[in-house]
Amino acid sequence: MRDARVAVVGATGAVGGVTMRILREHGFENVRAFASARSAGSVLADGTVVEEATADALAAGGIDIALFSVGTEASRELVPHAVRGGAVAIDKSSAYRLEPGIPLVVPEVNGDRVADHDGILANPNCCTIPLTCVLKPLHDAAGLRSVRVSTYQAVSGKGAARAEQLRQEPVEQHDIGFDWTWEGAETDEEAKIRAESQKVLELPELPISATTVRVPVLVGHAESVWIELESELTPEQAETVLGEAPSVRLVDTPTPAASARTDEVLVGRVRRDPAAESGLVLFLACDNLNKGAALNAVQIAERVLDTAWRPLTSA
Ligand SMILES: NC(=O)c1ccc[n+]([C@@H]2O[C@H](COP(=O)([O-])OP(=O)(O)OC[C@H]3O[C@@H](n4cnc5c(N)ncnc54)[C@H](OP(=O)(O)O)[C@@H]3O)[C@@H](O)[C@H]2O)c1
C-alpha cells in the first residue's frame, strides 16, 4: 500500500527532511508536509508546500499515516488530533515511548509489536535504536546479563538549528559535552536509553548503565558498548552472530562519518572484555537522522501498512 496518504509533521526539521527523502526513495507518492505557523507556506526542496499543523488540519481526515518529528510538547498536543482524524500516528519524540500499551518499535527487534497499536506507535531514541539492533541478536545467542554504554552523539541530534550553528561557528564556541536535561544524577538521555532498551528488548530487569556525551560531529551517533553475557561468546562467534543480524554491518572502524546516510548500524572493534567474566566490548556508529530516527519510523509505517493496517474511525 505505497499509495497510502502520508503526512510528515515537522517536515522542515532535521528528521522531517530526511523522512521526506526516505519516503520518496521508498516509493511513497502521496505525501503532505506540515510544520508550525512559522514555516507554513514555505516550499521544500522537492516542491512540496508546507501546511500548518493545526488540530483541525490533522483531524480533517485524508491521512492514513502521520509521521511526527516535532518535539515532545507539540507531539502531545497534535498526535491525538491526527488519530482522531483516522490516521495511524508514528511519533519520534519521547512523548509516548514509555506509555504502557503504546508499542515502542525497532522493526528488526520487536516488529511484531506493531500489531498492538491503537492508533499511536512510538519510535525509540536515536541511541536506543542501534543499540537494540546489536543487543537483540547477542541476547538470542547467549543471553544478556548486563549492558554498559557510553555515547558520542552528533550535534544534529539537537535539531536543524543546532547543526547549522556548528556549521557556522568555530567548534570551541559550542557548549557541547553534557547539553542534556538532568534527572537527578543522570541525564534524561541516559534514563531514556535504559528504559527504552528494556522495553524494546522486553527485558524489563536487564541492568543497563549509560553515559551520554555530545561531541562536535554533525551527523552520526557512536556508542562504546560493554556487554556481559549469560554464556560465553568469543569475539569471532559474536561477529558471526552480528554479521547475520538485520540492519547490522560489520566494519573494521565504525565512525560517524562512515555511518552518515547509510541505512545500517556499523559495528566493529568486537573484542573480549578483560574486566568481565563473559564479556564483550564493541563500538557502533549509526546515522542518527536516518536509521536512528526517520528510516526506523518509515519502516514501522511499512510494517503497519503491510501487516497491521486498520483504518481508525473518525470521531
Ligand atoms: N535529530 C535527531 O537526531 C533525532 C533523532 C530521533 C528523534 N528525534 C526527535 O524528533 C523530533 C524532531 O527533532 P528534529 O531534530 O528534527 O528537530 P528540528 O530540526 O528542530 O525540527 C523540528 C520540526 O518540528 C516543527 N515544529 C516545532 N514545533 C511545532 C509545533 N508546535 N507545531 C508544528 N510543528 C512544529 C518545526 O517546524 P518549524 O520549521 O515551523 O519550526 C520543525 O519542522 C524531536 O522530538 C526529537 O527528539 C530527533
The ligand as an SDF file (V2000), in Angstrom:
LIG
                    3D

 48 52  0  0  0  0  0  0  0  0999 V2000
   17.6150   14.9420   15.4660 N   0  0  0  0  0  0  0  0  0  0  0  0
   17.6940   13.6620   15.7930 C   0  0  0  0  0  0  0  0  0  0  0  0
   18.7430   13.0080   15.6240 O   0  0  0  0  0  0  0  0  0  0  0  0
   16.5030   12.9560   16.3540 C   0  0  0  0  0  0  0  0  0  0  0  0
   16.5480   11.5840   16.4590 C   0  0  0  0  0  0  0  0  0  0  0  0
   15.4710   10.8980   16.9900 C   0  0  0  0  0  0  0  0  0  0  0  0
   14.3710   11.6020   17.3920 C   0  0  0  0  0  0  0  0  0  0  0  0
   14.3380   12.9500   17.2930 N   0  0  0  0  0  0  0  0  0  0  0  0
   13.1400   13.6390   17.7410 C   0  0  0  0  0  0  0  0  0  0  0  0
   12.4470   14.1550   16.6110 O   0  0  0  0  0  0  0  0  0  0  0  0
   11.8300   15.3990   16.9660 C   0  0  0  0  0  0  0  0  0  0  0  0
   12.2750   16.4860   15.9970 C   0  0  0  0  0  0  0  0  0  0  0  0
   13.6770   16.5820   16.0350 O   0  0  0  0  0  0  0  0  0  0  0  0
   14.4930   17.4160   14.9460 P   0  0  0  0  0  0  0  0  0  0  0  0
   15.9090   17.1640   15.2860 O   0  0  0  0  0  0  0  0  0  0  0  0
   14.0270   17.1390   13.5820 O   0  0  0  0  0  0  0  0  0  0  0  0
   14.1050   18.9320   15.3640 O   0  0  0  0  0  0  0  0  0  0  0  0
   14.1540   20.2620   14.4780 P   0  0  0  0  0  0  0  0  0  0  0  0
   15.2000   20.1880   13.4460 O   0  0  0  0  0  0  0  0  0  0  0  0
   14.2250   21.3820   15.4690 O   0  0  0  0  0  0  0  0  0  0  0  0
   12.7280   20.2970   13.7560 O   0  0  0  0  0  0  0  0  0  0  0  0
   11.5260   20.4830   14.4720 C   0  0  0  0  0  0  0  0  0  0  0  0
   10.3710   20.4370   13.4910 C   0  0  0  0  0  0  0  0  0  0  0  0
    9.1600   20.4810   14.2440 O   0  0  0  0  0  0  0  0  0  0  0  0
    8.3530   21.5760   13.7970 C   0  0  0  0  0  0  0  0  0  0  0  0
    7.6120   22.0970   14.9430 N   0  0  0  0  0  0  0  0  0  0  0  0
    8.0950   22.5370   16.1080 C   0  0  0  0  0  0  0  0  0  0  0  0
    7.0720   22.9050   16.9220 N   0  0  0  0  0  0  0  0  0  0  0  0
    5.9320   22.6760   16.2320 C   0  0  0  0  0  0  0  0  0  0  0  0
    4.5520   22.8770   16.5210 C   0  0  0  0  0  0  0  0  0  0  0  0
    4.1390   23.3610   17.6740 N   0  0  0  0  0  0  0  0  0  0  0  0
    3.6560   22.5250   15.5600 N   0  0  0  0  0  0  0  0  0  0  0  0
    4.0530   22.0330   14.3810 C   0  0  0  0  0  0  0  0  0  0  0  0
    5.3470   21.8370   14.0430 N   0  0  0  0  0  0  0  0  0  0  0  0
    6.2680   22.1670   14.9720 C   0  0  0  0  0  0  0  0  0  0  0  0
    9.3440   22.5830   13.2280 C   0  0  0  0  0  0  0  0  0  0  0  0
    8.6690   23.4130   12.3230 O   0  0  0  0  0  0  0  0  0  0  0  0
    9.0850   24.9440   12.0310 P   0  0  0  0  0  0  0  0  0  0  0  0
   10.0180   24.8940   10.8390 O   0  0  0  0  0  0  0  0  0  0  0  0
    7.7890   25.5680   11.6510 O   0  0  0  0  0  0  0  0  0  0  0  0
    9.7100   25.4910   13.2510 O   0  0  0  0  0  0  0  0  0  0  0  0
   10.3140   21.6240   12.5310 C   0  0  0  0  0  0  0  0  0  0  0  0
    9.7720   21.1770   11.3040 O   0  0  0  0  0  0  0  0  0  0  0  0
   12.1870   15.6480   18.4440 C   0  0  0  0  0  0  0  0  0  0  0  0
   11.1650   15.1250   19.2420 O   0  0  0  0  0  0  0  0  0  0  0  0
   13.4380   14.8300   18.6260 C   0  0  0  0  0  0  0  0  0  0  0  0
   13.6190   14.4220   19.9570 O   0  0  0  0  0  0  0  0  0  0  0  0
   15.3720   13.6460   16.7740 C   0  0  0  0  0  0  0  0  0  0  0  0
  1  2  1  0
  2  3  2  0
  2  4  1  0
  4  5  1  0
  4 48  2  0
  5  6  2  0
  6  7  1  0
  7  8  2  0
  8  9  1  0
  8 48  1  0
  9 10  1  0
  9 46  1  0
 10 11  1  0
 11 12  1  0
 11 44  1  0
 12 13  1  0
 13 14  1  0
 14 15  2  0
 14 16  1  0
 14 17  1  0
 17 18  1  0
 18 19  2  0
 18 20  1  0
 18 21  1  0
 21 22  1  0
 22 23  1  0
 23 24  1  0
 23 42  1  0
 24 25  1  0
 25 26  1  0
 25 36  1  0
 26 27  1  0
 26 35  1  0
 27 28  2  0
 28 29  1  0
 29 30  1  0
 29 35  2  0
 30 31  1  0
 30 32  2  0
 32 33  1  0
 33 34  2  0
 34 35  1  0
 36 37  1  0
 36 42  1  0
 37 38  1  0
 38 39  2  0
 38 40  1  0
 38 41  1  0
 42 43  1  0
 44 45  1  0
 44 46  1  0
 46 47  1  0
M  CHG  2   8   1  16  -1
M  END
$$$$
